[in-house]
Amino acid sequence: MTLISLWYGQNHGLLPIAASSDAGDVDELFNFMMTIATGLFLLVEGVLVYSLIKFRRKKGDTTDGPPIEGNVPLEIVWTAIPTVIVFILSIYSFEIYNRMGGLDPMTSGDPGPQLAHAHHHSQLVALDPSKQNIALGLGASPDSEQDLNPLEIKVNGIQYAWIFTYPDGVVSGEIHVPVNRPVALNMTAGDVIHAFWLPEFRIKQDVIPGRETNLIFTPNKIGQYYVAYTMAG
């Protein structure tokens, strides 16, 4: 059962192609959860199937079953095990989110011509402190502390499309980004809450009316990928 769980957890084939630098961390977490889920499924279903066969009513038996009221030690065990599993997954998920820069405050506003990388996780810091505002978002996690030099793209979410404005003034309904270079999306919504979701990049960020949301990622695989469109009223 353990070997089957470990194998399927790494070979489930449920995820799309990984096309960003952060995708590997997210995939590791998903594979870990699939391994645990497979093991629990085999254990629970195995006990059910065994019980159906072992304790089935024999032909002609019309007597009542044994009056079993409960088993306190067993109930403690099957309550404690899921609690421990959820606790472990919570810590692991928290670490992945932090590694992706989700817990770092991001600075938005009018950054001017220069952007710098600060702190351990990446964030865009405007050099003019009078124009800094805390924004929501996820940041990339480069291995070095060198300047990010990201490609900045303004994003506006509307019903039912994304409008992308590039540094050279080009406005398009499609987003084109370079491979192996950080991309910084400064996102706003024109009407309701939208969710910018790139499944192949393993990133998803809400875009809120009246507030700028930032998203930094680094594509590492050439290809054509679709933005999954979702919105909330």
Phi, psi and omega in degrees: 000319179295316181295320178296317180297315180296319181292312183291327179299335179257352186226033182283334179066025183269344184264146174289176180302144178270123187231018178220166183291335180270351185298325182298319179295317180295320180296321178299317178296316180296318179297321178297317179294322179294324177298313179296315182297321179295317178298316179294321179298313180296321181294309183293312181293326177297317178295320179297313181296317178300316182293323179298323182276313186291319188249024179291153180287129180284154182300129179088354181275113180247011181282162177284154176285168180296141183282074180276120182265336182156170180219101186301312179302319179295319179295324177295318181296312184282355170268321183290320183298309177299326179298315179296318180298313179297321179297316179296315179296325179296315179295316180298314179297319178300317180295318178296316180298320178292322179295329178278359178089013184289341181261358179271132173294137181251145183257129180233177181133220177254094189285348181074198186282344186238142175229140182235158177262130182226155179069181184288318179267152186286142174204151179269125183241116178288134184284345176266103186296339181287348184243021182267139175222142178285130182238161176272150174157178176248143178243153178289168181231079180290157182286334183249170180261017180286163181302141181288319185049056184281160170276116183268129179229130175274135184235133176236121179265126179224166174279116359233076185196165171247133178248123183249129178244119185270163182303330181274007177094354179292132178244130186212160173269002177240150178249127178240123184231152179281155177275144177062029172225133180301143178239128180249117178259123174256105196248140174224163179241139182269348184217287182241181178288129177242160177237119177271114189228122174243095184303320181291337179265352180061037179231143177209131184218131177288144176244120192248133178300135177080004180215138181276136176242136182250147177215124180240130179210164180234106176295141179227012179216124180291136179170182178244122185230147184260141173276118179284121187267123172223152178209158178228146181285000000 
